[in-house]
Amino acid sequence: MNQQNNSYKVLGLMSGTSLDGLDLCLTEFKEINSRWTYEILASETRKYTSDWERSLRNIENKSAATLIELDFSYGKLIGTLSLEFLHKHRLTADFISSHGHTIFHQIENGFTYQIGHGAAISATTGLACICDFRSLDVALGGQGAPLVPFGDHHLFRTYTACINLGGIANFSFERKDERLAHDICAFNMVLNHFMKKYLNKEFDKDGALSRSGKLNASLFESLNNLSFFSTKGPKSLGKEWVFLELIPLIEDSPIPLADKLCSFSHHAAEQISKILLANNFDQELLFTGGGSKNIFFIELLRSKGLSFELPKEELIDFKEALVFAFLGLNRFLCRNNTFKTATGAAKDSCGGSIYLP
């Protein structure tokens, strides 16, 4: 790293709830006059094998010993993929910053847990690894999420709001010199679940099946009436809530699959547009995440009165990995990297555990 010029090359790793794969994003950050700039040097998504996808999808139902074993073996996998990535692109990194893969997010019980042990990543790569970004915030009474707003504040301030359409849809915005944020609704996690379960497909490409369906008013209303949507933020969603509260509503609806996906898409568009328009955010919006490639869903959002242009595909795909690289950099510099206004914690904090090779 070139500390004299305040330049750092960080490999950010992200595995989301939609289980698309491991996102790797090598980014160079430079600090000039207390302002940060970034340049993506290389990026790639490595798809999981069917065995790894199955393990990550069902691990919460396994024994404690199996969970610990997977924590380390998944860390070794991440480390191996990181080395392959750097070798392929003939690049080097100062250190690795890994979000890990969320297995439990039970804030009501006081814990969150992401696997992909930093010690295994560091030992495999020979590089320092920063991980476990959420635990400190939860210990301070926060939701442990969303964390990306910290990156939004420093790297994407030209937008009135930043919205991530991932497994969970969330957003952040600036108000009175504070960065506020919270999760909005489940998204790709739900669509991908039904595509995989009933059609053995990874996702609904371009939203084509959803588009072919019809809006079912009863299901649409039931989804919108879930108690989460009447709760004020900061608030966050986990896989547990999605599969206990939301997915059963869709499963139990006696309508065709296409109608289910169409109705859910309308529900998500309603929740996202409602929260944005309530805050007078109808333009200069940054949409990223895999859902930004869902043509049908983007059309639904625009039909609600939102005006926006999508960024370059690389930013759509790798913004979260880029931001976690930035969170790791600030942890390395011993600076706060989590906003209490976004998570509801007692104070801002410097989250993350550092493992040295």
C-alpha positions in Angstrom: 0.0 0.0 0.0 1.1 3.5 -0.7 0.4 5.2 2.6 2.5 8.2 1.7 0.1 9.0 -1.1 -3.0 7.8 0.8 -3.6 5.1 -1.7 -4.8 1.6 -0.9 -5.8 -1.4 -3.0 -8.4 -3.5 -1.2 -10.1 -6.7 -2.4 -13.7 -6.6 -1.3 -15.7 -9.8 -1.1 -19.5 -10.1 -0.9 -21.9 -13.0 -0.8 -25.5 -12.0 -0.7 -28.7 -13.6 0.5 -29.7 -14.3 -3.1 -26.8 -16.8 -3.4 -25.8 -15.6 -6.9 -22.1 -16.3 -6.0 -19.1 -14.6 -4.5 -18.5 -11.1 -5.8 -14.8 -10.0 -5.9 -14.0 -6.4 -6.5 -10.4 -5.0 -6.3 -10.6 -1.3 -5.7 -8.0 1.4 -5.4 -9.0 4.1 -2.9 -7.3 7.5 -2.6 -7.9 10.2 0.0 -7.4 13.7 -1.3 -8.2 16.7 1.0 -10.3 14.5 3.3 -12.3 13.2 0.3 -12.2 9.7 -1.0 -12.1 8.6 -4.6 -12.3 5.0 -5.9 -11.3 3.1 -9.1 -12.4 -0.5 -9.7 -9.3 -2.3 -11.0 -10.9 -5.7 -11.6 -14.2 -7.4 -10.7 -15.8 -10.8 -11.1 -18.5 -13.0 -9.7 -17.6 -16.6 -9.1 -20.7 -18.9 -9.1 -21.0 -21.4 -6.3 -20.9 -25.1 -7.2 -24.2 -26.9 -6.6 -22.8 -28.5 -3.4 -21.7 -25.2 -2.0 -25.0 -23.5 -2.9 -26.9 -26.3 -1.2 -24.7 -26.1 1.9 -25.1 -22.3 2.2 -28.8 -22.5 1.6 -29.5 -25.0 4.4 -26.7 -24.6 7.0 -29.0 -22.9 9.6 -30.7 -26.3 10.0 -27.5 -28.2 10.7 -25.6 -29.0 14.0 -23.3 -26.5 15.7 -20.3 -28.6 14.8 -21.3 -28.6 11.1 -21.7 -24.8 11.3 -18.2 -24.3 12.7 -16.7 -26.7 10.2 -18.4 -24.8 7.3 -17.3 -21.5 8.7 -13.6 -22.5 8.3 -14.0 -24.5 5.0 -16.0 -21.6 3.4 -13.2 -19.3 4.6 -10.7 -21.5 2.8 -12.9 -21.5 -0.3 -13.0 -17.7 -0.2 -9.3 -17.5 0.2 -8.7 -19.8 -2.8 -11.0 -17.9 -5.0 -9.3 -14.6 -4.0 -5.9 -16.0 -5.0 -7.2 -17.3 -8.3 -8.8 -13.9 -9.0 -5.6 -11.9 -8.2 -3.5 -14.3 -10.2 -5.9 -14.2 -13.2 -5.8 -10.4 -13.3 -2.1 -10.1 -12.5 -2.9 -7.8 -9.6 -2.0 -7.5 -5.9 -4.0 -6.3 -2.9 -2.9 -4.7 0.3 -5.5 -6.7 2.2 -8.9 -8.5 1.9 -12.2 -7.2 3.3 -14.9 -9.8 3.4 -18.5 -9.5 4.3 -18.9 -13.3 4.6 -22.2 -15.1 4.0 -25.1 -14.4 6.5 -26.4 -17.5 8.2 -28.3 -15.9 11.1 -29.6 -12.4 11.5 -31.8 -12.4 14.6 -31.6 -8.9 16.1 -34.5 -9.6 18.4 -32.3 -12.3 20.0 -29.2 -10.0 20.0 -27.1 -11.7 17.4 -26.0 -11.9 13.7 -23.6 -14.4 12.2 -21.7 -14.4 8.9 -19.5 -17.4 8.0 -16.2 -17.4 6.1 -13.7 -17.3 8.9 -11.1 -14.5 8.6 -8.4 -16.7 9.9 -8.9 -19.2 7.2 -9.0 -16.5 4.5 -5.8 -14.9 5.8 -3.9 -18.2 6.2 -4.9 -19.3 2.7 -4.0 -16.0 0.9 -1.1 -14.8 3.0 -2.9 -11.4 3.2 -4.5 -9.7 6.2 -8.3 -10.1 6.3 -10.9 -7.9 7.8 -14.3 -9.4 8.4 -17.3 -9.7 10.9 -18.4 -6.1 10.3 -21.9 -6.4 12.0 -21.3 -7.8 15.4 -20.0 -4.7 17.2 -23.0 -2.7 16.0 -25.4 -5.3 17.3 -23.6 -5.3 20.6 -24.2 -1.6 20.7 -27.9 -2.1 20.3 -28.0 -1.6 16.5 -29.5 -3.7 13.7 -26.1 -4.6 12.4 -27.5 -3.4 9.0 -27.5 -1.8 6.7 -23.8 -1.0 6.6 -23.4 0.1 3.0 -24.8 3.7 3.8 -21.3 4.5 5.1 -19.9 4.0 1.6 -22.9 5.8 0.1 -22.0 8.9 2.3 -18.4 9.0 1.2 -18.4 7.7 -2.3 -21.9 8.4 -3.8 -23.1 11.7 -2.3 -24.2 13.2 -5.6 -27.3 11.0 -5.5 -30.3 11.9 -3.5 -30.8 8.3 -2.5 -29.0 5.0 -3.1 -31.1 1.8 -3.4 -29.7 -1.7 -3.5 -31.9 -4.3 -5.2 -30.3 -7.5 -3.8 -31.7 -10.4 -1.9 -33.0 -7.7 0.4 -33.9 -4.2 -1.0 -32.6 -1.3 1.1 -31.8 2.4 0.7 -29.9 5.3 2.3 -30.1 9.0 2.0 -28.7 12.2 3.5 -30.7 14.5 5.7 -29.5 17.3 7.9 -25.9 16.1 7.6 -26.9 12.6 8.7 -27.0 9.4 6.7 -30.2 7.6 7.3 -31.1 4.1 6.0 -33.0 0.9 6.5 -34.1 -2.3 4.7 -37.3 -1.8 2.7 -38.4 -5.3 1.7 -37.3 -8.7 0.5 -36.6 -9.0 -3.2 -34.3 -11.3 -5.2 -34.2 -13.8 -2.3 -37.9 -14.4 -2.9 -38.0 -14.4 -6.7 -34.9 -16.7 -6.8 -36.4 -19.1 -4.3 -39.5 -19.7 -6.3 -37.7 -20.0 -9.6 -35.3 -22.5 -8.1 -38.0 -24.5 -6.3 -40.5 -24.8 -9.1 -38.5 -24.4 -12.4 -34.9 -25.2 -11.3 -33.7 -21.9 -12.6 -31.4 -19.5 -10.8 -33.5 -16.4 -11.4 -36.3 -14.8 -13.5 -34.3 -13.4 -16.3 -35.4 -9.8 -17.2 -38.5 -10.5 -15.1 -40.0 -12.3 -18.0 -42.1 -14.8 -16.0 -43.2 -12.1 -13.6 -44.3 -10.0 -16.6 -46.4 -12.9 -18.0 -48.4 -13.1 -14.9 -51.4 -11.2 -13.5 -51.5 -9.0 -10.4 -53.6 -10.8 -7.7 -55.1 -8.1 -5.5 -55.6 -10.4 -2.5 -51.9 -11.5 -2.4 -50.7 -8.0 -3.1 -52.7 -6.7 -0.2 -51.7 -9.5 2.2 -48.0 -8.8 1.5 -48.3 -5.1 1.9 -50.1 -5.6 5.3 -47.2 -7.5 6.9 -46.4 -5.7 10.2 -42.8 -5.0 9.1 -44.0 -2.4 6.6 -45.8 -0.3 9.3 -42.7 -0.3 11.6 -40.5 2.8 11.4 -36.7 2.5 10.8 -34.0 1.9 11.5 -35.0 -1.7 10.7 -33.5 -4.7 9.0 -34.7 -8.0 7.5 -33.2 -11.4 7.7 -33.7 -14.7 6.0 -35.6 -16.0 9.0 -38.4 -13.4 8.7 -38.6 -13.9 4.9 -39.2 -17.6 5.2 -41.4 -17.5 8.3 -43.6 -14.6 7.4 -43.5 -13.7 3.7 -42.9 -16.8 1.6 -45.7 -18.8 3.3 -48.2 -16.1 2.2 -47.1 -16.6 -1.4 -46.9 -20.4 -1.2 -50.5 -20.6 0.2 -52.0 -18.4 -2.5 -53.9 -20.7 -4.9 -52.8 -18.9 -8.1 -50.3 -19.8 -10.9 -46.6 -19.2 -10.3 -46.4 -16.4 -12.8 -49.2 -14.6 -11.0 -47.4 -15.1 -7.7 -44.2 -13.6 -9.0 -46.0 -10.7 -10.7 -47.9 -9.9 -7.5 -44.8 -10.0 -5.4 -43.0 -7.8 -7.9 -45.8 -5.2 -7.7 -45.6 -5.4 -3.9 -41.8 -4.7 -3.9 -42.3 -1.9 -6.3 -45.0 -0.4 -4.1 -42.9 -0.6 -1.0 -39.8 0.9 -2.6 -41.6 3.7 -4.5 -43.7 4.5 -1.4 -40.7 5.1 0.8 -38.8 7.1 -1.8 -41.8 9.3 -2.8 -42.6 9.9 0.9 -39.2 11.4 1.3 -39.5 13.4 -2.0 -36.9 11.3 -3.8 -38.2 10.9 -7.3 -35.0 11.6 -9.3 -31.2 11.4 -9.1 -31.5 7.9 -7.7 -28.8 5.3 -7.7 -30.1 1.8 -8.2 -27.6 -1.1 -8.0 -27.7 -4.8 -7.2 -28.9 -7.7 -9.4 -32.5 -6.6 -9.3 -31.5 -3.6 -11.4 -31.3 -5.9 -14.4 -34.9 -7.0 -13.9 -36.4 -5.1 -16.8 -40.0 -5.7 -15.8 -39.3 -4.5 -12.2 -37.5 -1.4 -13.4 -40.5 -0.6 -15.6 -42.8 -1.0 -12.5 -40.6 1.5 -10.5 -40.7 4.0 -13.3 -44.5 3.6 -13.6 -44.7 4.7 -10.0 -43.2 8.1 -10.8 -39.5 7.5 -10.2 -37.1 9.0 -12.7 -33.6 7.6 -12.9 -30.9 6.2 -15.2 -29.1 3.0 -14.4 -25.3 3.2 -13.9 -22.7 1.1 -15.6 -23.2 -2.7 -15.2 -20.0 -3.0 -13.2 -21.3 -0.7 -10.5 -24.7 -2.4 -10.5 -23.0 -5.8 -9.9 -20.2 -4.9 -7.6 -21.2 -1.8 -5.5 -21.6 -3.8 -2.3 -18.3 -5.6 -2.6 -16.7 -2.2 -3.4 -18.3 -0.6 -0.3 -17.2 -3.5 2.0 -13.7 -3.0 0.7 -14.1 0.6 1.8 -15.4 -0.4 5.3 -12.4 -2.7 5.7 -10.1 0.2 4.8 -11.6 2.4 7.4 -11.3 -0.4 10.0 -7.6 -0.7 9.0 -7.2 3.0 9.5 -9.1 2.8 12.9 -11.8 5.1 11.8 -15.5 4.7 12.3 -17.2 2.8 9.5 -20.8 2.3 10.8 -23.4 5.0 11.2 -25.7 4.8 14.3 -28.3 6.7 12.3 -28.5 3.9 9.8 -28.5 1.0 12.3 -30.1 2.4 15.4 -27.0 1.7 17.6 -26.0 3.7 20.6 -23.1 5.3 18.8 -21.1 5.2 15.6 -18.4 2.5 15.6 -15.4 1.0 13.9 -16.6 -2.5 13.2 -14.6 -5.5 11.9 -12.1 -8.1 13.1 -8.6 -8.1 11.7 -6.7 -11.4 11.0 -3.0 -11.3 10.1 -1.3 -14.0 8.1 
